[in-house]
Amino acid sequence: MYDLGTRKHALSLLAQGRSLNSVSKQTGVSRAAIRSWRVRLEPLPRMAPTAPGPPADEAAYAYLLGLYLGDGCLSPHPRGGHYLRIACADAW
């Protein structure tokens, strides 16, 4: 993933009349990436945000992790991503 400054620099070189190939060689960015930046400069939003850091309630997080490790699984969601499934029963 390239930062916005790199993207703008590559597009400014193209605007100066440079060829796609020469801009690619100078910046070290693939021609396909530069070509796609012509259509959309901003990167597409990520499906999941970056990790927020340590949990706010460590005890609750540890309990939930214990449930997952004992009786849980991660299942794929039909529209992408995953969700946590936990099954608890007195019979176990």
C-alpha positions as CSV (number, residue, x, y, z in Angstrom):
1,M,0.0,0.0,0.0
2,Y,1.4,3.3,-1.0
3,D,0.8,6.6,0.8
4,L,-1.1,9.5,-0.7
5,G,2.1,11.5,-1.4
6,T,3.6,8.7,-3.5
7,R,0.3,8.4,-5.4
8,K,0.2,12.2,-6.1
9,H,3.8,12.3,-7.1
10,A,3.3,9.5,-9.7
11,L,0.2,11.2,-11.1
12,S,2.0,14.5,-11.3
13,L,4.8,12.9,-13.4
14,L,2.1,11.5,-15.7
15,A,0.6,14.9,-16.0
16,Q,4.0,16.3,-17.1
17,G,3.8,14.0,-20.1
18,R,6.0,11.2,-18.8
19,S,5.1,7.7,-20.0
20,L,3.6,5.1,-17.7
21,N,6.6,2.9,-18.0
22,S,9.1,5.7,-17.1
23,V,7.0,6.8,-14.1
24,S,6.9,3.1,-12.9
25,K,10.6,2.8,-13.2
26,Q,11.3,6.0,-11.4
27,T,8.9,5.5,-8.5
28,G,9.2,1.7,-8.2
29,V,5.5,1.3,-8.4
30,S,3.9,-1.1,-10.8
31,R,2.2,0.2,-13.9
32,A,-1.1,-1.5,-13.0
33,A,-1.1,0.4,-9.6
34,I,-0.4,3.8,-11.3
35,R,-3.1,3.0,-13.9
36,S,-5.7,2.3,-11.2
37,W,-4.7,5.6,-9.4
38,R,-5.9,7.5,-12.4
39,V,-9.4,6.3,-11.7
40,R,-9.2,6.4,-7.9
41,L,-6.5,8.2,-6.0
42,E,-7.7,7.4,-2.5
43,P,-7.3,3.8,-1.4
44,L,-10.4,1.7,-0.9
45,P,-11.6,1.5,2.7
46,R,-10.6,-1.6,4.5
47,M,-13.3,-4.1,5.6
48,A,-12.0,-4.3,9.1
49,P,-10.4,-1.4,11.0
50,T,-6.9,-1.9,12.4
51,A,-6.6,-3.6,15.8
52,P,-7.8,-1.1,18.5
53,G,-5.2,-2.2,21.0
54,P,-5.6,-4.0,24.3
55,P,-9.1,-4.7,25.4
56,A,-10.8,-2.3,27.8
57,D,-12.0,-5.1,30.1
58,E,-9.3,-7.6,30.4
59,A,-11.2,-10.0,32.7
60,A,-14.2,-10.1,30.3
61,Y,-11.8,-10.6,27.3
62,A,-10.0,-13.5,29.1
63,Y,-13.4,-15.1,29.9
64,L,-14.6,-14.8,26.3
65,L,-11.3,-16.2,25.0
66,G,-11.7,-19.1,27.4
67,L,-15.2,-19.8,26.0
68,Y,-13.8,-19.6,22.4
69,L,-11.0,-22.0,23.2
70,G,-13.3,-24.5,25.0
71,D,-16.6,-24.3,23.1
72,G,-16.2,-21.8,20.3
73,C,-15.2,-21.4,16.7
74,L,-14.8,-18.6,14.1
75,S,-17.3,-19.0,11.2
76,P,-17.1,-17.2,7.9
77,H,-19.9,-14.6,7.3
78,P,-21.7,-14.9,4.0
79,R,-21.0,-11.2,3.2
80,G,-17.4,-11.4,4.2
81,G,-15.6,-11.3,7.5
82,H,-16.0,-13.8,10.3
83,Y,-18.0,-14.0,13.5
84,L,-17.5,-15.8,16.8
85,R,-19.8,-18.7,17.6
86,I,-19.9,-20.2,21.2
87,A,-22.0,-23.1,22.3
88,C,-22.5,-23.7,26.0
89,A,-24.6,-26.5,27.6
90,D,-24.9,-27.9,31.1
91,A,-24.6,-31.4,29.6
92,W,-20.9,-31.0,28.8
